[in-house]
Amino acid sequence: MTRTLIAFSLLSALSSAPSNASSEDLNAQFKQHYSAYQTAVKTDNKAQIVATAMQAYDLGQQLYGSHHINTVNLAINYADALDNKNTEKLRVLENTLKIVENHHKDNLQASFDVTLPIAKLTFKDEKRAALNSLKEIGHKAEAQKDYELASVAYLEAIKLAATSRKTASTARTLIRRTDEINKAHLPETAIQRLSTDIWVAALDEAKNRKKAAISRLEHIVEIFDENLEFDHPFELTAHSRLVNLYEKTRQSDKATKHCLAIAKIVPWQDTQQQEPLYRVHPIYPTSMARRMKSGWVRLQFTVSKSGFVKDIEVLESSDSGFEKASIKAMEQWRYAPKFENGEPVEAKSTVQLDYKIS
């Protein structure tokens, strides 16, 4: 039985329950099922999340009424629990959006909470409509001086727009607009602002404004170092991008600082192959290309205390013709070094480079 059928059977069972139950009994049932939903979320039990979210939503409609804001939130929980391929998900969200528009039109947060998942579901086929719905919430939030919500709405539109070449220009425009809002109205330490800073830096890098991108990313790192006492994916992203930018601009000494910072945030795992922070792809050997030969090279190397690659050795290869190009490329790679007792140490690692003729 599929998850969808389970949900419908449970809904039918609840709908057939006696309708003369007291409000106290209904309230007790709702609390029980909502508590079960919260437990399912904590344990990440997906089947239980769907079942309990649906039960809480059904009981919530009976307890609060179909138009109540609590019921709206329960509908969002239920829709979020459903798989994106389940047509019930979009149906519930679209019905809920109508309720919000008719009964809670001034509640922009509720509008956003329903509009965002709809936009994500429909973006592939209705790109402009999906983006316009999020942009409209951003415009309304600006008018109401709710700049944080405006920034959030625009950023979600940016994330969608950036996934398609057809809407890339919209993403670029919104990145700049969101940056203006953040600078004028949000504190530097706001995670929302730091998130947008990552996008601004990416746009600068794409436009070959590497100095501007470096400046923005260094500022993110500075904010975390001086004001925020926790590690965050944005900080890790900033360090990683800086390693790449400094290497691309031949400033390897400045990249080292960020290799070390990443090593402290993400400890070295001896049981896993290490991922390079910066890599140069090997040039396909002309002799192998002429012979239409694919192949591979397996290498062992040492990552220095500063994250440089040295002592490269060929362990084995499909053809010696691939070995020289592999070593030459790897000499330029950078890694996060291994730390022991709070200090960087040299460590061995391996990697396999594959060559494929299309």
N, C-alpha and C positions, 0 to 999 in steps of 0.2 A: 504493500500500500504506500502510495507516495505521501509526501509531507502535506501537499495540498488537500488530498482526500481526508487525511487525519484531521486537518483543521476544519473542514466542512462538516465532518461527522460530529466533532465536538460542538460546533456551533449549533447543529441541529438538535443535539441532546440538550444543550442549555436552553434553546428556544422553546423546547417542549416542556420545560419545567413549569410547575404550578405558578400562575400569575398572581396569586393572592398572598404571596410571601410578604411579610412585613418589611418596612424599610430597614428595621434593625437587622433582620435576617439577611437582607440584600447587602447591607453595608458590611456585615461580617463575612459574607461570601466574597465580596469584592476584595476586602483586605487580605483574605486568605490567598486568593488567586494572584493578587498583585505582589504579595510577598513571595509567592512561588516563582513569579516572573523575575523578580529581583535576584532570587537565589540562582535561577537558571542562567541569568546574565553573568553573575559572578563566577559560576563554574563553567561558563561557555558551553553549555549543553544546548546545541542548536535546535534539536527536536523539541526540547522542553521550552525553549525560548518562544518558538512559534506557537505552541499549544497554549502556554500560559499567557502570552501577550494577547492572543485572540480571546481567551476566556475573560481576561481583565477588560478588554475593549467591549465585549458583549455586555458584561455586567455593568460597566461604566455607563453605557447608553441607557440601561434600565434605571440606574441609580441617579445619574445627573441629567439625563436627557440627551438627545442626539446633537444638540446645538451648543452644549456647555463647553467651555474652554478645556476643562479636564478631559472630556470625551475626545476633543481634538488631539490632545497630547497622547491619549491612549491609542488613538487611530494611527498616529505617527509611529508609536512604538511597534504596533502590530505590522504596519507596512514595512518598517525597517527590518523586522524579523524574517519577512518573506524573501525568497530568492528573487533576484532581478528578472528571471525568466518567467516567473509566476505572474500571469496577467492580473491576478487578484490585487497585486501590489499597486499597480498604476490605478486600478479602479478605486481602491480605497483612498489613495492620495488625491485623486481628482475630485471625488465626492467630498472629501474633507476640505479641499481648497474652496469649493463652492460654499461650504458652511462658514469658513473663515471670511470669505468675501461678503457674505450676506449678514453675518452676525458679529464679526470681530474685525471689521475692515481697518480699525485704528490700531490693531495689535500687529505691528510690523514684524515682531519677533515670530509670532505664530505664522504669519504669511511666509516668512523666510523659511521656517522649519518645514513647511509643506512644499513650498516652491522648489527648494534646492533638490530634494530627491526626485521630483518630477523632471526637473531640468536635466539631471544626470541620466534618467531613463530615456528621455526623448531627444537628447542632443544629437545622436547619430543621424536621425531622420529629420529633425526640425531644429537645426543649429541656431538660426537667427531668433526663432521664437523662444528657445530655451535661454539664450543669452539675454534677450530683451526682458524676460521675466525677472531675472536676477538684477539686471541694471535698473529696472523700474523700482525695485525695492531699495536699491542703493540711492537712487534719486530722492525717493520719499524720506529715507532715513536722513539724508543730508538736509532736507527741508525742515525736518523735525529736530535737527541738530543732534541726532543720535549718530555721531561720527564713527563710533566703534562698529555699530551694525552696518553702516554704509561701507566701511573698510572691509568687513567680513564678506558682505554680499558681492562687492566688486572683486575681491580676491577669489572667491569661488567661481565667478564668471571667468576670471583670468585662467584658472586651472583648466576649465573646460575649453575655452577658446584656444589655448596653447596646444591642444591635442590635434588640431586640424589646420592645415595650411590655409584653408578657406577663411578661417577666422583669426589667423595669426595677427593681423593688423589690429583687430579689436583688442586682443590681449595686450599688445604694445601700448595702445592708447589708455587702457584701463590701468596698466601698471603705473604709468606716469600720474594718472589722476589719483589713484589710491595712495601713491607716495606723497602727493601734495596734501591730501587729507591727513595722513599720518603725521607728517611734519608739523602741521598746523594745530592738530588737536589731540594727538595721542602721545603719552610719555615715551621716551626712548627705550625704556625697559619693557614696554608692552609686547607680549609675545606676538600679537597680531601685527605690530609694526615690524618686528624683526623678521617675521615670515615674509612680509612684502619686500623687505630689504634684500632677501635672497633672490627674489624675482627681479628686482631692479638691477642687481649685480649681474644676473644671467643675461638680461637685456643689454646691458652695457658691454658685456663680453661678446655677445652675438653681433653687436654693432662695431666690434673691434676697438671699443673704448676700454682697453685693459687697465689703464691707470685708474679710471673711475670705478671699475669693478673691484679692483684691489682695495681701493680706499673704502668702499662700502663694506666689503667683507671684513677688513681689518677693524672697522668700527663695530661690527657685530661681535667679533671676538672680544674687543675691548669692553663692550657692554656686559657680556657674560663674566669676564674676568673681574670687573670692578663692582658689579651691582647684583648679580644673580648667583646664589650659592647652590647651584645644581647644574648637572650636565643636561643638555637638550639636543635633540636631533639637528636643530638649526645651527647650533654651535659646531657640531661635528661636520655638517655640510659646509659651513664657512671655512673651517680649517682645510677640508679636502679640496675645495675650489681654489683656495689660496696656494696649496701645493702645486696644483696644475698651472695656475697663472704665473707663479714665480718661475716654474721650470720653463714654461713657454717663452718667458721674457728673459731667460738666461740669468736668473737670480737664485741659483740653487742654495746659496747660503741662507737666504731669507725663507726658503721653503722648509729648511731643516727645523726651524722653530715649530712649524705646524705639523710636521711629521711626528715630533716628540709629543706635542699636545694630543694628537689623535691616539698615540700609543698609550697615553695615560687614561684616556676615556674608554678605549676599546682594547682590553688586555689581549696579548698574543696568545693564540691557542695552538699548542704544539700538535694537537690531533687534527688540525685543519690546514689546508693549503692557504697560505697568506695571499691576500688580495693586494696588488700594487695600488698605491695612491696616484701614481703617475706612470704611464707606460708609453713607449714609442713602438709602433708596430714595425716589425722587420720588413725590409724591402724584399719582395719575392725574387729569389736568385734568377737571373736571366737564363742561366743554363738549364735550370729546372723548368722554367716557364716554356722555353723553346721545346723541351721534350714532353710538355704537357704532363708533368709529374706532380702529383700531390705527395705530401709527406708530413713528418712530424719530428720534433727534437725534444728530448727530455733532458732538463738541465738541473744541476744542483748549484747553489750559490750561497754566499754569506751576506746577510743584511747587517751593515755596520751599525755602530751606536747612533749614528746620525741618520740612518735610513737609506744610505747609499748601497748599491749592489756591487759586490766584489767577489773575487775568487770563483769565477764562473767555470763550471766543469760540465762537459757533455757526458751524461750517464749512458744514453743510447739514442739512436736516431734511425729513421727509415732510410736515410741516404745522407752521406757526409756533405753533399752539396748544400744542405740546408743549415749546417752548423755555424758557419762564419756569420751569416746574416742574423742568426738568432743571438749569438753572443754580442754582436755589435749593438743590437737593439736593447738588449737587457742591461748593458752597461749604463744606459741612460735612465733606467727605471728608479722609482723611489718607493720606499715602504715605510710603514710605521715600525720602529724597532721594538725589540722585545725588552721588557722591563723586569728586573729581579730586585726585590728589596728596595724598590723605589728608584733604581738607577738603570739606565739603558745598558744593554749588553749585546755583544755580537751573537747572532744565531743563524743556523742553517735552515734552508728551505728548498723546495723543489717546485718546478713548474714545467708544463708541457706546452710547447708552441706547435700549433697545427697549421699546415699549409694546404690550401685546397684550390685546385683549378676549377673555375666555373665551367 
